[in-house]
């Protein structure tokens, strides 16, 4: 009998390993035999990286952005850069090979273009180019939107996708500009310096930023200096997962649904997977646990407020989020919340999962 964990995860076979730079590789996966794993440009895969008996590590869950672009690439591809002291990234760079099978959760994440920009500004540093590359290629192939990319690295040898970016600039030079910021030549990126590389914005210019926290802070300030509306500036960030996202909480026995319970629970109308269910939501239990306890297949990855895998739209009522390390101001204003961190603060609520 298939385990609950296996039901959530997918075995992905590595069909190619591409050395992008001396310290970064791309892993190309075939889609699982049970069907394609569709993703939106900017999303990530959560991989279960094997451990080693020597250090007592059984496995490690890690999120890696997809650099492949739907509609252009036939296969899934993630790009992994070594990090100092990073077990999973070093293991993959040293050991991943053709024919190896890794378990993966379905694509997740909300670092996706969703605000209909008429000009796109992308800023990346190091391996932050991975989701940005997927977004960039999609924008150039599927729209006429002008795109500006500012990409920071230590030196020229550390530029991931250098050849591909040069080809894109040559073929789309009328509306795509890429500027490389090399620390070996300019020092660390500064807000003022990055701002000078960004175009004069329109009211509908959007910026998407990905890289180390210090870089994204500088790029966020740069976007403000350049005049880009702060509500249209989006950041991607990953935190280390401490739990087991591959485990499935099978939940307790299903509780009665419909109407508030005798202990004063709130009532929430849940639109999930095309079905509507009315659930009693205990005041001190996060929404995700409430839904899983009742046997509802709510989406999630980290359960820690870091990844956005459990995001939903609050249509009615009010919630309090305990932690939010992933949703930006634009999403919050549009009612997006995290199920793994939301407690009810109204008697009646209505939520919808995309």
C-alpha positions in Angstrom: 0.0 0.0 0.0 1.3 3.4 -0.9 2.3 5.5 2.1 0.8 9.0 2.7 4.3 10.5 2.1 4.6 8.7 -1.3 1.2 10.0 -2.3 2.3 13.6 -1.9 5.7 13.2 -3.5 6.9 12.3 -7.0 10.0 10.2 -8.0 11.9 12.3 -10.6 14.7 10.8 -12.7 17.7 12.9 -13.5 18.2 12.7 -17.3 21.1 15.2 -17.5 23.5 17.1 -15.3 24.8 20.4 -16.7 27.9 22.1 -15.3 26.9 25.8 -15.4 29.9 27.2 -13.5 32.6 25.7 -11.4 30.3 25.8 -8.4 26.8 25.4 -9.9 25.0 22.6 -11.8 21.6 22.2 -13.4 19.7 19.0 -12.9 17.3 18.1 -15.7 14.4 15.8 -14.6 12.0 13.8 -16.7 8.4 14.4 -15.7 7.0 11.6 -13.4 5.4 8.6 -15.1 2.0 9.4 -13.6 1.8 12.8 -15.4 3.4 16.1 -16.0 4.3 18.4 -13.1 3.1 21.8 -14.4 4.7 24.9 -13.0 4.6 28.6 -13.3 7.8 30.5 -14.1 9.4 31.5 -10.8 8.3 28.4 -8.8 10.5 25.8 -7.1 10.7 22.1 -6.4 11.2 20.7 -2.9 13.7 17.8 -3.2 14.5 15.1 -0.8 18.3 15.0 -0.8 19.8 11.7 0.4 22.0 11.7 3.5 25.1 9.8 4.4 25.7 7.1 7.0 29.0 8.9 8.0 27.4 12.0 9.4 24.2 10.3 10.5 22.0 12.3 8.1 19.2 10.2 6.6 18.0 12.9 4.2 17.5 16.7 3.9 14.5 18.6 2.3 15.6 21.6 0.2 13.8 24.0 -2.1 15.4 24.7 -5.4 14.0 27.1 -8.0 13.1 25.8 -11.4 15.1 27.4 -14.2 13.1 25.7 -16.9 10.3 27.6 -18.6 6.9 26.0 -19.4 6.1 26.0 -23.0 9.7 26.2 -24.0 11.4 23.4 -22.1 10.2 19.8 -22.4 11.7 18.8 -19.0 12.0 20.2 -15.5 15.3 21.8 -14.5 16.6 23.1 -11.2 19.9 24.9 -10.8 21.9 24.3 -7.6 24.9 26.4 -6.5 27.3 25.3 -3.7 26.9 27.2 -0.5 29.7 27.2 2.2 28.8 24.5 4.7 25.6 23.6 2.9 25.1 19.9 3.0 22.4 19.5 0.4 23.9 21.8 -2.3 27.3 20.2 -2.0 25.9 16.7 -2.1 24.0 17.4 -5.2 26.9 19.1 -6.9 29.2 16.2 -6.1 26.9 13.2 -6.5 23.9 13.9 -8.8 24.2 11.9 -12.0 22.1 10.7 -14.9 19.7 7.9 -13.9 19.5 9.0 -10.2 16.0 9.3 -8.8 15.1 12.0 -6.3 11.8 12.5 -4.5 10.1 15.8 -5.1 7.0 17.6 -4.0 4.9 19.3 -6.6 6.0 22.8 -7.7 5.3 25.5 -5.2 6.0 29.2 -4.4 4.5 32.5 -5.2 7.4 34.3 -6.8 5.5 34.6 -10.1 4.5 37.5 -12.3 0.9 38.2 -11.4 0.4 42.0 -11.6 0.3 42.5 -15.4 3.4 44.7 -15.8 4.0 46.8 -18.9 7.7 46.9 -18.1 9.6 44.2 -16.2 12.6 44.9 -14.0 14.5 41.8 -12.8 17.4 41.9 -10.2 19.3 38.8 -9.2 22.5 37.9 -7.5 24.3 34.5 -7.7 21.9 31.6 -7.8 19.0 34.1 -7.5 19.1 34.1 -11.3 17.4 30.6 -11.3 13.7 31.6 -10.9 14.5 34.9 -12.7 15.7 33.0 -15.8 12.4 31.2 -16.0 10.5 34.4 -15.6 12.7 36.2 -18.2 12.4 33.6 -20.9 8.7 33.3 -20.5 8.3 37.1 -20.7 10.3 37.3 -23.9 8.6 34.4 -25.5 5.0 35.1 -24.5 4.7 38.9 -24.4 6.0 42.1 -25.9 6.9 43.5 -22.4 10.3 45.3 -22.2 12.6 43.5 -19.7 15.6 44.9 -17.8 17.9 42.5 -15.9 20.6 43.5 -13.4 22.6 40.5 -12.4 25.3 40.6 -9.7 28.1 38.0 -9.2 31.6 37.8 -7.7 33.3 37.7 -11.0 32.8 36.7 -14.7 33.5 33.0 -14.1 30.6 32.8 -11.6 27.9 34.1 -13.9 25.3 31.3 -14.3 23.6 31.1 -17.7 26.2 33.6 -19.2 25.9 32.2 -22.7 22.1 31.9 -22.6 21.8 35.5 -21.4 24.0 36.7 -24.2 21.9 34.8 -26.7 18.7 36.3 -25.4 20.1 39.8 -25.5 21.2 39.3 -29.1 17.9 37.9 -30.2 15.7 40.3 -28.2 17.9 43.3 -28.1 15.0 45.7 -29.0 13.4 45.0 -25.6 15.8 43.1 -23.4 18.8 44.7 -21.6 21.1 42.8 -19.2 23.8 44.5 -17.1 26.3 42.4 -15.1 27.4 43.8 -11.8 30.7 42.1 -11.0 32.0 42.5 -7.4 35.6 42.0 -8.7 35.2 45.3 -10.7 32.6 47.3 -8.8 32.6 46.0 -5.2 29.4 45.0 -3.5 26.1 46.2 -5.0 24.8 49.4 -3.6 21.2 50.8 -3.8 22.4 53.9 -5.6 24.4 51.9 -8.1 21.7 49.4 -8.8 19.1 52.3 -9.2 21.2 53.8 -11.9 20.9 50.6 -13.9 17.1 50.5 -13.7 14.9 52.1 -16.4 12.5 55.0 -15.8 9.4 53.3 -14.6 5.8 53.5 -15.8 2.9 53.2 -13.4 2.7 49.5 -14.3 6.4 48.7 -14.0 7.0 45.6 -11.7 10.3 44.5 -10.2 11.2 40.9 -9.1 14.2 40.4 -6.9 16.0 37.3 -5.9 19.3 36.7 -4.1 20.9 36.9 -0.7 19.1 39.0 1.9 21.6 41.9 1.7 21.3 42.1 -2.0 17.6 42.1 -2.0 17.6 44.9 0.6 19.8 47.0 -1.6 17.7 46.1 -4.7 14.5 47.0 -2.9 15.9 50.4 -2.0 17.2 50.8 -5.5 13.7 50.2 -6.9 12.3 52.9 -4.6 15.1 55.3 -5.7 14.3 54.5 -9.4 10.6 55.4 -8.7 9.0 51.9 -9.0 5.8 51.6 -7.0 6.6 49.7 -3.8 3.4 47.6 -4.1 4.9 46.2 -7.4 8.2 45.2 -6.0 8.3 41.4 -5.2 11.1 39.5 -3.4 11.9 35.8 -3.3 13.5 34.3 -0.2 14.0 30.8 1.1 14.7 29.7 4.7 16.0 26.3 5.8 13.3 23.7 6.4 13.3 22.3 9.9 10.4 19.9 9.6 9.5 17.1 7.3 7.5 18.4 4.4 7.3 14.9 2.8 5.4 13.6 5.8 1.6 13.8 5.6 -0.5 14.6 8.6 -3.3 12.1 8.3 -5.2 14.0 10.9 -7.5 13.0 13.6 -11.0 11.6 13.1 -13.1 13.9 10.9 -14.9 16.5 13.0 -18.5 17.5 12.1 -18.7 20.3 9.6 -21.2 23.1 9.2 -21.9 25.7 11.8 -19.8 26.8 14.8 -19.0 24.1 17.4 -20.1 24.3 21.0 -16.6 25.4 22.0 -17.0 28.7 20.1 -15.1 27.7 17.0 -15.4 29.9 13.9 -17.1 28.8 10.8 -15.2 28.8 7.5 -16.4 28.2 4.0 -13.5 26.5 2.1 -13.2 26.5 -1.7 -10.6 23.8 -2.4 -10.0 21.7 -5.5 -13.3 22.8 -7.0 -15.4 21.8 -4.0 -16.9 23.9 -1.3 -16.9 22.6 2.3 -18.1 24.3 5.6 -15.8 23.6 8.5 -15.7 24.4 12.2 -12.4 26.2 12.8 -11.1 26.1 16.4 -9.9 29.5 17.5 -6.3 28.4 18.5 -5.7 26.0 15.6 -4.1 27.1 12.3 -6.2 26.7 9.2 -4.0 24.1 7.6 -4.2 21.7 10.6 -7.9 22.2 10.8 -8.3 21.2 7.1 -5.9 18.2 7.4 -7.7 17.0 10.5 -10.9 16.8 8.5 -9.3 14.9 5.6 -9.2 17.8 3.2 -6.2 17.8 0.8 -5.0 21.3 1.4 -1.7 22.3 -0.2 1.5 22.9 1.8 5.2 22.4 1.9 7.2 23.7 4.8 4.4 24.5 7.4 6.7 27.2 8.8 5.5 30.3 7.0 8.6 30.4 4.7 7.6 29.1 1.3 4.0 30.2 0.4 3.0 26.6 -0.5 -0.2 26.8 1.5 -1.3 30.3 0.4 -5.0 31.0 0.1 -7.2 34.1 -0.6 -9.3 35.4 2.3 -12.6 36.3 0.8 -14.5 37.2 4.0 -13.6 37.6 7.6 -10.3 38.3 9.4 -7.3 36.1 10.4 -4.1 36.6 12.4 -0.9 35.2 10.9 1.7 34.0 13.4 4.6 34.1 10.9 5.0 35.5 7.4 8.3 35.3 5.7 7.1 35.0 2.1 4.0 37.2 1.3 4.7 40.7 0.2 2.5 43.8 0.6 0.9 43.4 -2.7 -0.3 39.9 -1.8 -1.5 40.9 1.6 -3.5 43.8 0.3 -5.2 41.3 -2.1 -6.2 39.0 0.7 -3.5 36.4 0.4 -2.7 34.6 3.6 -0.8 31.4 4.8 -2.9 28.5 5.9 -0.1 27.1 8.1 0.0 30.4 10.1 -3.6 31.7 10.1 -5.8 31.8 13.2 -9.5 32.9 12.9 -10.3 36.4 14.2 -14.0 36.4 13.0 -17.0 34.2 13.6 -17.6 33.6 9.9 -14.9 33.4 7.2 -14.6 32.4 3.6 -11.4 31.2 2.0 -10.3 30.1 -1.5 -7.3 28.0 -2.5 -6.1 28.7 -6.1 
